């Protein structure tokens, strides 16, 4: 079970989308949950991503400052891969 940083609900890992900070410091979405690095989880929902973005919870969990351009790219990628 993992906790969504947007809505704070606990769900099975397979139902959540992983945001990962690679060892090189690159932040990206991990749709398969297999990339190496530090991870944070959100629902497959644009609403949860926006909520986590506003509160900067992903920044805190990944222990780095995420530029707005990266958040914008994550939103576009999530929209494109919507179920």
FENQUIZI-V585422 format. One record per residue. N is the residue number from 1. RES is the residue in one letter. SS is DSSP state (2 for helix, 1 for strand, 0 for the rest). PSI is psi as a letter, one per 30 degrees, with the letter a starting at -180 (* if undefined). D_CENTER is the distance of its C-alpha to the mean C-alpha in Angstrom with 2 decimals. Layout:
n:N res:RES ss:SS psi:PSI d_center:D_CENTER
n:N res:RES ss:SS psi:PSI d_center:D_CENTER
This chain:
n:1 res:X ss:0 psi:k d_center:15.57
n:2 res:X ss:1 psi:l d_center:12.15
n:3 res:X ss:1 psi:k d_center:11.25
n:4 res:X ss:0 psi:k d_center:8.76
n:5 res:X ss:0 psi:f d_center:8.02
n:6 res:X ss:0 psi:e d_center:9.24
n:7 res:X ss:0 psi:f d_center:12.36
n:8 res:X ss:0 psi:g d_center:12.95
n:9 res:X ss:0 psi:k d_center:14.21
n:10 res:X ss:1 psi:k d_center:14.65
n:11 res:X ss:1 psi:l d_center:14.31
n:12 res:X ss:0 psi:k d_center:15.03
n:13 res:X ss:2 psi:e d_center:12.47
n:14 res:X ss:2 psi:f d_center:13.51
n:15 res:X ss:2 psi:f d_center:12.62
n:16 res:X ss:1 psi:l d_center:8.87
n:17 res:X ss:1 psi:k d_center:6.14
n:18 res:X ss:1 psi:k d_center:5.02
n:19 res:X ss:1 psi:k d_center:3.25
n:20 res:X ss:1 psi:k d_center:6.91
n:21 res:X ss:1 psi:j d_center:9.64
n:22 res:X ss:0 psi:l d_center:12.77
n:23 res:X ss:0 psi:f d_center:16.16
n:24 res:X ss:0 psi:f d_center:17.13
n:25 res:X ss:0 psi:g d_center:14.50
n:26 res:X ss:0 psi:k d_center:12.65
n:27 res:X ss:1 psi:k d_center:8.92
n:28 res:X ss:1 psi:l d_center:7.65
n:29 res:X ss:1 psi:k d_center:5.97
n:30 res:X ss:1 psi:j d_center:7.96
n:31 res:X ss:0 psi:f d_center:9.68
n:32 res:X ss:0 psi:f d_center:12.35
n:33 res:X ss:0 psi:g d_center:10.90
n:34 res:X ss:0 psi:f d_center:13.65
n:35 res:X ss:0 psi:k d_center:12.68
n:36 res:X ss:0 psi:k d_center:14.11
n:37 res:X ss:0 psi:a d_center:12.62
n:38 res:X ss:1 psi:k d_center:10.87
n:39 res:X ss:1 psi:l d_center:7.76
n:40 res:X ss:1 psi:l d_center:5.59
n:41 res:X ss:1 psi:k d_center:5.19
n:42 res:X ss:1 psi:l d_center:5.20
n:43 res:X ss:1 psi:l d_center:8.25
n:44 res:X ss:0 psi:h d_center:9.15
n:45 res:X ss:0 psi:k d_center:10.23
n:46 res:X ss:2 psi:e d_center:10.36
n:47 res:X ss:2 psi:e d_center:11.89
n:48 res:X ss:2 psi:e d_center:9.16
n:49 res:X ss:2 psi:e d_center:6.81
n:50 res:X ss:2 psi:e d_center:10.17
n:51 res:X ss:2 psi:e d_center:11.05
n:52 res:X ss:2 psi:e d_center:8.31
n:53 res:X ss:2 psi:e d_center:9.20
n:54 res:X ss:2 psi:e d_center:12.78
n:55 res:X ss:2 psi:f d_center:12.91
n:56 res:X ss:0 psi:g d_center:11.13
n:57 res:X ss:2 psi:e d_center:9.67
n:58 res:X ss:2 psi:e d_center:6.70
n:59 res:X ss:2 psi:e d_center:9.80
n:60 res:X ss:2 psi:e d_center:11.85
n:61 res:X ss:2 psi:e d_center:10.08
n:62 res:X ss:2 psi:f d_center:9.63
n:63 res:X ss:0 psi:h d_center:13.11
n:64 res:X ss:0 psi:l d_center:13.12
n:65 res:X ss:0 psi:k d_center:13.41
n:66 res:X ss:0 psi:k d_center:11.07
n:67 res:X ss:0 psi:l d_center:13.50
n:68 res:X ss:2 psi:e d_center:13.54
n:69 res:X ss:2 psi:e d_center:14.14
n:70 res:X ss:2 psi:e d_center:10.82
n:71 res:X ss:2 psi:e d_center:9.17
n:72 res:X ss:2 psi:e d_center:12.03
n:73 res:X ss:2 psi:e d_center:11.51
n:74 res:X ss:2 psi:e d_center:7.95
n:75 res:X ss:2 psi:e d_center:9.78
n:76 res:X ss:2 psi:e d_center:12.68
n:77 res:X ss:2 psi:e d_center:11.14
n:78 res:X ss:2 psi:e d_center:9.72
n:79 res:X ss:2 psi:e d_center:13.25
n:80 res:X ss:2 psi:e d_center:14.98
n:81 res:X ss:0 psi:g d_center:13.58
n:82 res:X ss:0 psi:k d_center:14.13
n:83 res:X ss:0 psi:* d_center:16.28
